[in-house]
Amino acid sequence: MKITDAIALLERMAPLAYAEDFDNVGLLTGDKNAQLKGILVCHDALEAVIDEAITKNCNLVVCFHPILFSGIKNITGKNYVERALLKAIKNDIAIYAVHTALDNHKRGVNKIFCKALGLTNTKILIPKENYIRKLVTYTTPENADELRNALFNAGAGNIGNYENCSFNSQGIGTYLGNNESNPVIGAIGEFVESREIKIEVTFEKHLEAEILKALFSNHIYEEVAYEVYNLQNRHQNIGLGMIGELETPMDEEEFLLMVKEKMQCGGIRHSAFTGKQIKKVAVLGGSGAFAIKNAIAAGADAYLTADLKYHNFYEAEGKILLADIGHYESERYVKDYIAGYLEEITETPVLITEVDTNPVKYF
C-alpha cells in the first residue's frame, strides 16, 4: 500500500471539496508514491509528534489541524511550524490534514461532538451554500435507462436520504447534420425530428468531472447536448455546526457539569444563566463565535463552541446559554474517529499519538 492509497481513503472519509476556501487541507508534505509503513493520527503535527512517528516507524502523519496554514517564504526552523516541517521532510514523513473537510461532513467533527453529549435528532446548523449543481441532458428513450443509471453510479441524484433522484420528461428534438457529421438517427443533410427524453439530476459540485465522464461515456449521440447549472439550494447534509436534542431536559448548571465531564474540560466559560431548561443544543467544534446568531435563530437553548471573546458573551442577550468549552476539548474525539475509520479499512498499522498537543493548560 502506498501513501496515495491512504490519501484516497481519507478523501472518501472527508472530501477535500468540503473544506472552506480559507483552509489548507490535504497532503502538506511528503511523497504520495512512497510505500506506506504506518499511520500516526494526531490533532496537531508538532515536532514532538514527528519524533514519535519516527520512533514508531510511521511515515504518514494524519492531523486534524494543518501545521502549514499560512504562506511561508522560507523554512529555517525559526518557529514550531518550520521545525516540524523540516523534521518531517528530512525523515521522509508525509503530513496530511483534514480540518474543515471533516468539519463540514455530516458524520464529522460536529456529529462526533453531538454523540459525545448524547444528542439526538441532529441536523446541520449552517448548511453549505452554492454547492449543488444540476445537469440537464437529452437522449433517446432507448438510451435513457443506461445513461441515467450511469449518472447515478457516478454520484448524481442524491438528495438527503434519497438516492437515484431524477426528473424525466418527453419531447421532440431536432437536428440537421453537416457533411462532417455522423448521426446515430437519420442521415447527413437530413432534418431529423426525434422523440427524446430530457433527464435532470442534481449533484455535489466536486463530482462534476465524474458526472460528465459518465455522461459522455454512456450517451449514444455523436454530439452530446447538456447544460450544467449552479443552484442556490443549501446542501442540508454538508455544513458547519450541528444542532440536536438532549433526551431529558436539564437545568443549566447540571448541563454544564455534564458537558465538563463528557468533553473532559479543564474549565468552561459561559454567559449568564437564562433560567431556562436546556433541551435543544447547538455545537460547533473549534472557533465558533460567528455562528452565535445561527444557534439563536435555530432555537437552541445552549450553544457550545470555543474561542469566544469577551464581547461575544453579550450576544447571548438572555436568549441562549453560550459556553466556551475550549478549542481542543471541543474537537478531542476527532483523532479517535479518524483512527477508527482507517483501522477498519486498512491492514497498515494505525496509531493514535501519545503526545498531548493541547497548548492550553489549566491551573
ABEGO torsion letter per residue (X at the ends): XBAAAAAAAAAAABBAAABBAABBBEBABEBAABBBABBBBBABBBAAAAAAAAAAGBABBBBABBABABBBABBAGABAAAAAAAAAAAAGBBBBBAEAAAAABAABAAAAAAAAAGBBGBBBABBBBGABBBBBBBBBAAAAAAAAAAAAAAGBGBBEABBGBBBBBBBBBBBBBBAABBBABEBBGBBBBBBBBBBBBBBBAAAAAAAAAAAAAABABABBBBBBBBBABBBAABEBEBBBBBABBBBAAAAAAAAAAAAGBABBBBBBBAGBBBABBBBBBEBAAAAAAAAAAAGBABBBBBGBBAAAAAAAGGABBBBBAEAAAAAAAAAAAAAAAAAAABABBBBBBABBABABBBX
